[in-house]
Amino acid sequence: MGANAERMAGQGRMNRRGGKERYPITLSVGGDTGLTQQYERQQDREAVSRFNRRVRAWGRDTNAALKSSIGRLVRRDTRLSSSVRQNYRHWGRAPQAGQEITSIGFAFEEAGLYVHLGVGRGYNREGGTVVVTKKHNRDRMARRPKPWFDPVIEDRLPALEKVVQDYCGDLFINTGRILTGR
């Protein structure tokens, strides 16, 4: 694993699913309201169900937008677009009936991160720019970042914020683990 891959591995946890490396990125919905307020919100099962449906719809639409972004920016997409998946959690576990979704995760092949940042095989990222670290120059073209992930998420966050505010104005969205190029 190269220096850049090791650095990026420190920012997110890599795991194996179906024999493919995936890079999970999580967006959390939380607040200062505590467990008591969450329990009170969950007593209104219709409101929780409506919130979960809207969050899942946002996730499906965002997943489709990510795949479309890959189709536009990645010339030779053999597996990346089919590897993009979203998942929903209630404090780290699959939400049961009546539990609100507290995080949305997007997972994709590790290569998607390299494409997004324009790194790999002798190209590292230092200070926001791509630097050639290999000693030979077999590639005629320098790698360029193809930001297929961050712009889509940033464009779609206001819609998710609206869903969260409609459900409970005291909640907030934590994007600390979702944007890859930061």
Contacts in CASP RR format, 6 or more apart in sequence:
PFRMAT RR
TARGET T0000
AUTHOR 0000-0000-0000
METHOD contacts of the structure
MODEL  1
MGANAERMAGQGRMNRRGGKERYPITLSVGGDTGLTQQYERQQDREAVSR
FNRRVRAWGRDTNAALKSSIGRLVRRDTRLSSSVRQNYRHWGRAPQAGQE
ITSIGFAFEEAGLYVHLGVGRGYNREGGTVVVTKKHNRDRMARRPKPWFD
PVIEDRLPALEKVVQDYCGDLFINTGRILTGR
1 9 0 8 1.000
2 120 0 8 1.000
2 124 0 8 1.000
3 124 0 8 1.000
3 133 0 8 1.000
4 117 0 8 1.000
4 119 0 8 1.000
4 120 0 8 1.000
4 123 0 8 1.000
4 124 0 8 1.000
4 125 0 8 1.000
5 110 0 8 1.000
5 114 0 8 1.000
5 120 0 8 1.000
8 23 0 8 1.000
8 113 0 8 1.000
8 117 0 8 1.000
12 23 0 8 1.000
12 24 0 8 1.000
12 25 0 8 1.000
12 177 0 8 1.000
13 24 0 8 1.000
14 21 0 8 1.000
14 22 0 8 1.000
14 23 0 8 1.000
14 110 0 8 1.000
15 22 0 8 1.000
15 24 0 8 1.000
16 22 0 8 1.000
17 107 0 8 1.000
20 79 0 8 1.000
20 83 0 8 1.000
20 109 0 8 1.000
21 109 0 8 1.000
21 110 0 8 1.000
22 83 0 8 1.000
22 107 0 8 1.000
22 108 0 8 1.000
22 109 0 8 1.000
22 110 0 8 1.000
23 107 0 8 1.000
23 108 0 8 1.000
23 109 0 8 1.000
23 110 0 8 1.000
23 112 0 8 1.000
23 113 0 8 1.000
24 105 0 8 1.000
24 106 0 8 1.000
24 107 0 8 1.000
25 105 0 8 1.000
25 106 0 8 1.000
25 107 0 8 1.000
25 149 0 8 1.000
25 177 0 8 1.000
25 178 0 8 1.000
25 180 0 8 1.000
26 89 0 8 1.000
26 103 0 8 1.000
26 104 0 8 1.000
26 105 0 8 1.000
26 177 0 8 1.000
26 178 0 8 1.000
27 103 0 8 1.000
27 104 0 8 1.000
27 105 0 8 1.000
27 106 0 8 1.000
27 153 0 8 1.000
27 160 0 8 1.000
27 173 0 8 1.000
27 174 0 8 1.000
27 175 0 8 1.000
27 177 0 8 1.000
27 178 0 8 1.000
28 102 0 8 1.000
28 103 0 8 1.000
28 173 0 8 1.000
28 174 0 8 1.000
28 177 0 8 1.000
29 55 0 8 1.000
29 100 0 8 1.000
29 101 0 8 1.000
29 102 0 8 1.000
29 103 0 8 1.000
29 104 0 8 1.000
29 164 0 8 1.000
29 171 0 8 1.000
29 172 0 8 1.000
29 173 0 8 1.000
29 174 0 8 1.000
30 102 0 8 1.000
30 171 0 8 1.000
30 172 0 8 1.000
30 173 0 8 1.000
30 174 0 8 1.000
31 170 0 8 1.000
31 171 0 8 1.000
31 172 0 8 1.000
32 170 0 8 1.000
33 168 0 8 1.000
33 170 0 8 1.000
33 171 0 8 1.000
37 170 0 8 1.000
38 100 0 8 1.000
41 47 0 8 1.000
41 48 0 8 1.000
41 100 0 8 1.000
41 167 0 8 1.000
41 168 0 8 1.000
42 48 0 8 1.000
42 98 0 8 1.000
42 99 0 8 1.000
42 100 0 8 1.000
45 98 0 8 1.000
47 167 0 8 1.000
48 98 0 8 1.000
48 99 0 8 1.000
48 100 0 8 1.000
49 98 0 8 1.000
50 167 0 8 1.000
51 100 0 8 1.000
51 101 0 8 1.000
51 163 0 8 1.000
51 167 0 8 1.000
52 88 0 8 1.000
52 95 0 8 1.000
52 100 0 8 1.000
52 101 0 8 1.000
54 163 0 8 1.000
54 166 0 8 1.000
54 167 0 8 1.000
55 88 0 8 1.000
55 101 0 8 1.000
55 104 0 8 1.000
55 160 0 8 1.000
55 163 0 8 1.000
56 88 0 8 1.000
56 101 0 8 1.000
58 104 0 8 1.000
58 156 0 8 1.000
58 159 0 8 1.000
58 160 0 8 1.000
58 163 0 8 1.000
59 86 0 8 1.000
59 104 0 8 1.000
60 86 0 8 1.000
61 156 0 8 1.000
62 86 0 8 1.000
62 106 0 8 1.000
62 152 0 8 1.000
62 153 0 8 1.000
62 156 0 8 1.000
63 84 0 8 1.000
63 85 0 8 1.000
63 86 0 8 1.000
63 106 0 8 1.000
65 152 0 8 1.000
65 155 0 8 1.000
65 156 0 8 1.000
66 84 0 8 1.000
66 106 0 8 1.000
66 108 0 8 1.000
66 148 0 8 1.000
66 149 0 8 1.000
66 152 0 8 1.000
67 81 0 8 1.000
67 84 0 8 1.000
69 148 0 8 1.000
69 149 0 8 1.000
69 151 0 8 1.000
69 152 0 8 1.000
70 77 0 8 1.000
70 80 0 8 1.000
70 81 0 8 1.000
70 84 0 8 1.000
70 148 0 8 1.000
71 77 0 8 1.000
71 81 0 8 1.000
72 148 0 8 1.000
73 115 0 8 1.000
73 146 0 8 1.000
73 147 0 8 1.000
73 148 0 8 1.000
74 80 0 8 1.000
74 81 0 8 1.000
74 115 0 8 1.000
74 146 0 8 1.000
74 148 0 8 1.000
79 109 0 8 1.000
79 111 0 8 1.000
80 108 0 8 1.000
80 109 0 8 1.000
80 111 0 8 1.000
80 112 0 8 1.000
80 115 0 8 1.000
83 107 0 8 1.000
83 108 0 8 1.000
83 109 0 8 1.000
84 106 0 8 1.000
84 107 0 8 1.000
84 108 0 8 1.000
85 106 0 8 1.000
85 107 0 8 1.000
85 108 0 8 1.000
86 104 0 8 1.000
86 105 0 8 1.000
86 106 0 8 1.000
86 107 0 8 1.000
87 104 0 8 1.000
87 105 0 8 1.000
87 107 0 8 1.000
88 94 0 8 1.000
88 95 0 8 1.000
88 101 0 8 1.000
88 103 0 8 1.000
88 104 0 8 1.000
88 105 0 8 1.000
89 95 0 8 1.000
89 101 0 8 1.000
89 102 0 8 1.000
89 103 0 8 1.000
89 104 0 8 1.000
89 105 0 8 1.000
90 96 0 8 1.000
90 99 0 8 1.000
90 100 0 8 1.000
90 101 0 8 1.000
90 102 0 8 1.000
91 102 0 8 1.000
92 102 0 8 1.000
92 103 0 8 1.000
95 101 0 8 1.000
100 167 0 8 1.000
105 178 0 8 1.000
106 149 0 8 1.000
106 178 0 8 1.000
112 148 0 8 1.000
112 149 0 8 1.000
113 180 0 8 1.000
114 120 0 8 1.000
115 146 0 8 1.000
115 148 0 8 1.000
116 145 0 8 1.000
116 146 0 8 1.000
116 147 0 8 1.000
116 148 0 8 1.000
116 149 0 8 1.000
116 150 0 8 1.000
116 180 0 8 1.000
116 181 0 8 1.000
117 125 0 8 1.000
117 130 0 8 1.000
117 145 0 8 1.000
117 180 0 8 1.000
117 181 0 8 1.000
118 125 0 8 1.000
118 130 0 8 1.000
118 143 0 8 1.000
118 144 0 8 1.000
118 145 0 8 1.000
118 146 0 8 1.000
119 125 0 8 1.000
119 130 0 8 1.000
119 143 0 8 1.000
120 143 0 8 1.000
121 134 0 8 1.000
122 132 0 8 1.000
122 133 0 8 1.000
122 134 0 8 1.000
123 130 0 8 1.000
123 131 0 8 1.000
123 132 0 8 1.000
123 133 0 8 1.000
123 134 0 8 1.000
123 142 0 8 1.000
123 143 0 8 1.000
124 130 0 8 1.000
124 131 0 8 1.000
124 133 0 8 1.000
125 131 0 8 1.000
130 142 0 8 1.000
130 143 0 8 1.000
130 144 0 8 1.000
130 145 0 8 1.000
132 142 0 8 1.000
147 181 0 8 1.000
149 180 0 8 1.000
150 179 0 8 1.000
150 180 0 8 1.000
150 181 0 8 1.000
153 175 0 8 1.000
153 178 0 8 1.000
153 179 0 8 1.000
154 179 0 8 1.000
157 173 0 8 1.000
157 175 0 8 1.000
160 173 0 8 1.000
161 173 0 8 1.000
164 171 0 8 1.000
164 172 0 8 1.000
164 173 0 8 1.000
165 171 0 8 1.000
176 182 0 8 1.000
END
